[in-house]
Amino acid sequence: MLQTMKAFVLLGAGLSFVGAQTMEKCNTQGTLCFQQITDPTTQITLGLALPPGGAIDVDFLAQLTVPVPYGFAGFGVGANSAIPQASVGGFVTRFTLSGPSGAVVNAMLVQQNTLSADGSKLFPTSAGGGTVQVSSLSSYTSTAANFIFRCQNCLTSSDSGPLGLTLFSSSRAPIYPAIDALNATLLTAGATISTVEFSDTVGLQTAEYAGYLAVAGVE
């Protein structure tokens, strides 16, 4: 459910959004271009692609771009100004590998999250959750981190029509259970939360979905 990765994605269907700016962006090689939504409150830019006839609770490809330095950022289905029960989120971490080498490495991580009963933290979804595949195209610079990943059975809701999403970001550092752990608890206090709406989920579907997965290396 959790994999490491490196930087970028694409999509190319005409989309409509409510409550945020939209623009087209391509990766540095120009091989992937897509319509994306930018939210000024969280400073998150999000692009989504679905397979033909698909739904976000089954399978999607995402590009999540956030400014750095930061703690964590992510999104889930819902538009009630609260972090959803199920969500996905990314963070950049620096950790020490166990073993003789004890090497220190940087990693970009994406994990599927479950909200605690009291809403105070997000923790990794346990057995029975979805599958996250992080693209090796993912990357980060001194100003932004670009998480590109495929998520299967990660979120709730398969409603057609408008798709409300809650975006969240926080400068609080993730809490790791061990020095070489690739999962984390994310504290929600002080997080910036915003809602956006994709007005037509059909516009997120593309007949080229398999090609997108191939380019991203997450088939």
N, C-alpha and C positions, 0 to 999 in steps of 0.2 A: 504493500500500500504506500510505500515511501521510497522514492528513488532520487539519486543525485543527478545533476545535469549541467548544461552550459548554454545558449541563447537565441532565439527569435522565431516568429511565425507569420502567418498570412491568411487572408481571406479576401474574396472578391465579389461578393454579392451586394446589391443595393439594399441598404438598411435604413430604417427610420428610428430615431431615438427621441426621447422626451427628457428634458431636464439636464442635458449635458451637451458639450460640443462634440462634433464628429469631424473626422478627417481621414484621408487615405494615407497610409504609410507603408513603405517597403523596407525590407532589410537591406543591409549594405551591399549585398550581391545583386539585389534587384530581382531575386527569384520568387519572392513571396510578397504580395501586396494585399491589403485588406482595409475595409472600413472599420473604424474603431471608435469607441465612445470615450470621451475624456471628462472626468468629473473634477471640477475645480475645488470642491470641499476636501476630498481625500487626496487629490492630486494623482489619482489612479487613472491609467488609460487601459481599457479592456477591449480586446477583440475576441469574438466567438465564432466558431463554425460548427455546424451540425451536419450529419449525413442526410440524404434525401428522406423525407418522412420522419426524421429523427426528433427526439425530445431531449432536453438538457439533463433530465434525470437518468438517461440511458447512456449517452455518449456525446462528448464534445471535445473540441480542440480549442485551447485558449492561449492568448498572449496577455499576460498581466505585467504592465510596466509601472514601476513606482520609483520615486526619487530616493536616493541614498545620501547620507546614511539614514537608516531607519531600523525599526525593530521587526515588524512583520506587517503584511497586508494580505487581503483576500476578499472573497465574496461568497454569497449564498443567495438562494432564491427567497424572495420576500421583499416587501416594501413598507415595513412598519417602523422604520428607524431604530431597529434593534438587531443585534447580530443574530442570524438564524441558528436554529438548532444544528443544522448540518451545513458545513461550508468547506471551502478549500482555501489554503493560504500559502504564501511563499515567504522565505526569509533567507538572507545570506548569513553564513556562520563561519567561524574560524575555530577549528578544533584540533586536538592532538590525537593521532592514531595510537591505538594500543599496540603492544608488541615491542620487539627490540629496537626498531627504528625511532619510535616516538615522534614521527614526522608531524609537523604542523601544516595543515592544509586549509584552503578556503573552499567552501561548497555552497551551491545554491540548492535549496531544498524546497519541495512542495509537499504538503501533507493534507490529508482529509481530516477535518476536525469535527468534534462533537462539543456542543456547549454544555458546561456543567449545570446542574439543577439550579444553582443560585446565580448563574450568569456571570460569575466572576472570572472564569477562565475557559479557554479552549484546550482540549487535549486530543491526542491522536485517536482516531476512531479505531476500535479494536476489531477483532476477528468478525468477519461477516460484512465488512464494509466494502467500499469500492476499490478500484485499481487506479493508481496514478502513475503515468509514464512521463518522465521529464525529458524533453528534447535536448540533444547535445548542442543545439543551436542557441540555447539560452546563454545570456552573457550579462556582464555588468561593467559599468565604467565608474568614473568618479562622481557622476551625476545621476545615474539611473540604473536600475536592474530590470532586465527583461526576462520574465519567466515564461517559457513556452512549454505547454504540457497537454497531454490527453488525459481525460478523466472519464472513467466508465463506472456507472452506478454510484456516483459520488454525492449527488444532490437530490433533493426531493422535488416533487411537482413535475407533471408532464402536461400541464394545461396548455392549450393552444391559444393563439391570440397574443395580447400583450404579455411580456415577460418582465416582471418587476424583480430587480436585484438590489440587495443591500451590499454596499462596499464598505470596507473598514480598513483602517491603517493605524499603526501605533509605533511610537519610538521606543517602547519598552522592549528590552532584550528578552528573547526566548529563554526559558528555563529548561536545562537538559538534565535527565536523570543520571547520566554518566558522562565522563570526559570524552568518550568516543561515540556517544549516542547520536543517531540520525533521526531523532524525533524530539519533540519539545512540547512543553506546556506554555500557552500564550495567555498572559494576564490581560483582561479586557478593560480594566479601569483606566480611564483617560483616553480610550481609543476614539479616533474620529470616525464617525459613521455617517453615511449618506445613502440615499436611494436614487436609482435611475430606472428607466423603463425602455426596453426594446419594444417598439410598438407592434411588431409583427414577427413572430418567431419563424414563420415560413421564409422570411428574408434572410435568416441565418443559415438555412439549408443550402447545400451546394452539391451538385452532381460530381464535382471534382474532389470530394472529401477524401477518397482513397489516395488521390495524388497528394493532397495536403499532408496526410499521415506519412506517406513515403518520403516526402521532402524533409519533414520534421524528424523522421527516423523513429516513429512511434506506432508502426503498424501492429 
